[in-house]
Amino acid sequence: MITRGKYGVSIWVHLLLSKFLYGQPTHRLLRDLSDHQLTLSAGTVTGGLRALAPLFEPLEEALLGQLRREKQWHADETRWQVFAETEGKVGQRWYFWVFHCPSVIHFVLDPSRSAAVPIRELSGSAGGIIICDRYSAYKKLARVLAHFILAFCWAHQRRDFLELANAHPDLSDWALAWVEQIGELYHLNGWRLEVRNDPAQWAERDRALRQAITQMASQRERELANPALKIPASKVLRSMDKHWSGLTVFVDHPEVPMDNNSAERAQRAPVVARKNFYGSGSHWSGALAATMFSLLLTLRLWEINPRIWLTAYLEACAANGKQPPTDLSVFLPWAMATDRLAQMRGIPVAQAPPIDSS
């Protein structure tokens, strides 16, 4: 795999998976390997990963291209440390942005938490719906790129009421009553989604959901008009009112989830890594981390065995003179033939289900 290197594909597969899929710090990984009578130095690992990083660059481009062809995305961001000097930036705090669509999970590591990041990520897209929290960067994106619609997260709205209940015990019953109403919306939406292929039942259940939405909006307006409503409660309801159009996107677009939990679940990989080894020691290693998180979580999304896939990919690179393979389609989940996808999943071809291309 590496010029004058003495370790083969299996070692590098193990190192990449251990660090970026399972969040294991390098020093702990090396101690584990030494117990198996394999002694590697930290410098060997660092130099090897830097040599391997260019092999994944074409895959990074393919992931971004596929992401931009989709019509619906979850988006979120979390902090990440990059322990390297960056021109024009004070401190080491960077941000991992994640964009999760039906076929790709794509991470972007950037020193900024500004709207420029999601605008740049999705500017090549024809537009669609972004499920997100109420962070101002997404609102600016929707202003700059008018062909995008923001669907705000009900889990965040629910959290507002729970935090209010905890901070103001005298408002606890009031806040928890709103939490119950939000739970009823989740129930009614799930109830109608169960019968999407039955027009008659769909119409009945869709009507029930819309009535609940209308009643919630009316109650919000009545309570905001009440001069006796306490300021903390009023603040939560005014936020709901301000974001109401985004909170109700799911009503007319039943394919849109009510919350942004998919993006937050995807962030677990970098969050676990951040807790275990803090971040990246250089710009190139940060870029490699973003690519590997994108690639490995996309493989998981497609139920592909990452060890099988990564072994096949690095073996193809080795066979191609330590260069990425010319034909990437056999490694891209959305472009694979049925038998190839089954092979990458570790399923015997005879048992492989057909690919759903809808």
Helices and strands as residue ranges (DSSP letters): H 9-20, H 26-35, H 42-52, G 53-56, H 57-69, E 72-82, E 93-100, E 105-110, H 116-122, E 128-132, H 136-144, E 148-152, H 154-167, G 169-171, H 172-193, H 199-224, H 231-242, H 244-247, H 249-252, H 261-266, H 268-277, E 279-280, H 283-301, H 306-319, G 329-331, G 333-335, H 338-345, G 349-351
